[in-house]
Amino acid sequence: MTDTAPHWLDAEEKATWRALTGVLIRLPAALDSQLRRDAGISHFEYQVLAVLTDAGREKAEATAPGHVAEVRRLVFTP
């Protein structure tokens, strides 16, 4: 019969886990703040634009001609 008792984290693992979860909680807000301050866009908007670069952009342009220009107009044109 196998042991079904949970394997709890030791002190070092617990400290590492807490540090990681702290980063995962704080990082999105920090990235969003920096991008809004430095570029005037949100982290979500940055991620969308990042997908549209290189091969992603070419695919988007081929799939929906004019879409990239519309995204640029909506995001960057004041």
RODO-2510 file (C-alpha; in nm, 4 decimals, decimal comma):
residues 78
     n   res          X          Y          Z
     1     m     0,0000     0,0000     0,0000
     2     t     0,1327     0,3472    -0,0840
     3     d     0,1625     0,6344     0,1582
     4     t    -0,1150     0,8847     0,0810
     5     a    -0,0178     1,1411     0,3424
     6     p     0,0580     1,4832     0,1938
     7     h     0,4227     1,5800     0,1579
     8     w     0,4507     1,9220     0,3207
     9     l     0,7177     2,1705     0,2208
    10     d     1,0231     2,2007     0,4380
    11     a     1,1369     2,5432     0,5626
    12     e     1,3554     2,6194     0,2574
    13     e     1,0871     2,5083     0,0118
    14     k     0,8278     2,7169     0,1975
    15     a     1,0485     3,0267     0,1817
    16     t     1,1081     2,9731    -0,1900
    17     w     0,7379     2,9195    -0,2558
    18     r     0,6451     3,2367    -0,0671
    19     a     0,9058     3,4382    -0,2565
    20     l     0,7772     3,3076    -0,5896
    21     t     0,4129     3,3776    -0,5092
    22     g     0,5083     3,7273    -0,3941
    23     v     0,6709     3,7958    -0,7312
    24     l     0,3746     3,6505    -0,9189
    25     i     0,1378     3,8758    -0,7253
    26     r     0,3422     4,1981    -0,7522
    27     l     0,4966     4,1657    -1,0993
    28     p     0,1859     4,2241    -1,3171
    29     a     0,0996     4,5489    -1,1374
    30     a     0,4618     4,6670    -1,1517
    31     l     0,4852     4,5945    -1,5254
    32     d     0,1527     4,7660    -1,5870
    33     s     0,2608     5,0770    -1,3934
    34     q     0,5944     5,0988    -1,5722
    35     l     0,4423     5,0545    -1,9184
    36     r     0,1704     5,3113    -1,8479
    37     r     0,4327     5,5584    -1,7204
    38     d     0,6946     5,4985    -1,9921
    39     a     0,4839     5,4141    -2,2984
    40     g     0,1270     5,5115    -2,2156
    41     i    -0,0058     5,1579    -2,2670
    42     s    -0,1151     4,8817    -2,0317
    43     h     0,0634     4,5507    -1,9876
    44     f    -0,2299     4,3811    -2,1636
    45     e    -0,1977     4,6178    -2,4614
    46     y     0,1762     4,5503    -2,4717
    47     q     0,1142     4,1743    -2,4790
    48     v    -0,1305     4,2148    -2,7681
    49     l     0,1204     4,4232    -2,9607
    50     a     0,3981     4,1755    -2,8856
    51     v     0,1922     3,8958    -3,0405
    52     l     0,1451     4,1094    -3,3508
    53     t     0,5181     4,1504    -3,4072
    54     d     0,7300     3,9391    -3,6404
    55     a     0,5530     3,6202    -3,7511
    56     g     0,2424     3,7041    -3,5488
    57     r     0,2066     4,0359    -3,7256
    58     e     0,2500     3,8788    -4,0684
    59     k    -0,0145     3,6188    -3,9870
    60     a    -0,2538     3,8859    -3,8560
    61     e    -0,2034     4,1003    -4,1662
    62     a    -0,2590     3,8005    -4,3950
    63     t    -0,5671     3,6902    -4,2024
    64     a    -0,7249     4,0329    -4,1592
    65     p    -0,5777     4,2975    -4,3899
    66     g    -0,5871     4,6389    -4,2292
    67     h    -0,6206     4,4976    -3,8768
    68     v    -0,2703     4,5965    -3,7639
    69     a    -0,3223     4,9497    -3,8932
    70     e    -0,6519     4,9681    -3,7022
    71     v    -0,4891     4,8410    -3,3821
    72     r    -0,2145     5,1014    -3,4206
    73     r    -0,4725     5,3732    -3,4823
    74     l    -0,6760     5,2736    -3,1763
    75     v    -0,3774     5,2251    -2,9445
    76     f    -0,1266     5,4874    -3,0530
    77     t    -0,3215     5,7671    -3,2201
    78     p    -0,4347     6,0195    -2,9590
***
